């Protein structure tokens, strides 16, 4: 979302607000796609971290490269075309996060011989994303309540997984997995609301927009 002149479509989960009429864009709203890609990949990895289905980690790797990675990166590029700074930064960055997670898991960590060095490598990787996600909460406060919930839960997830990695603590990782499942659910909700509201051309699923003027103009 642009910090100076936000644009939106009715009920968009990522768009800003304040314009009486939605602008005409060269591409459809990519936010529901980006959120869905993020949600599914996060769910697969998080369910593995809970230890309910350990095989979810394998599914997460496949999703990280294609759906959570490439597709979410494309969503970020389309947000650039729509001049949506927030959506462009968020989707491009988390698309890159999943691709880098794939690279780290498949090519980097297998070559690290010391378990202590593995913990540090994973911890530093997650710490960087914790910092990024934490400061993204601030601009999300001008987007929607649905998006704020996603970023708050994701920050908590990253904090727990970062601590779990540095401390090699399976219990903290497991708790982080459960918060990650909640994060995925919140992202799926935002995606669901975005595609339903866009398709019906009215607010059907409440996303709690926070930008000034959105409630006045039916952004519900």
Secondary structure, 3 states (H helix, E strand, C coil): CCCCCCCCCCCCCCCCCCCCCCCCCCCCCCHHHHHHHHHHHHHHHHHHHCCCCCCHHHHHHHHHHHHHHHHHHHHHHHHHHCCCHHHHHHHHHHHHHHHHHHHHHHHHHHHCCCHHHHHHHHHHHHHHHHHHHHHHHHHHCCCEHHHHHHHHHHHHHHHHHHHHHHHCCHHHHHHHHHHHHHHHHHHHHHHHHHHHHHHHCCCCCCCCECCCCCCCCCCC
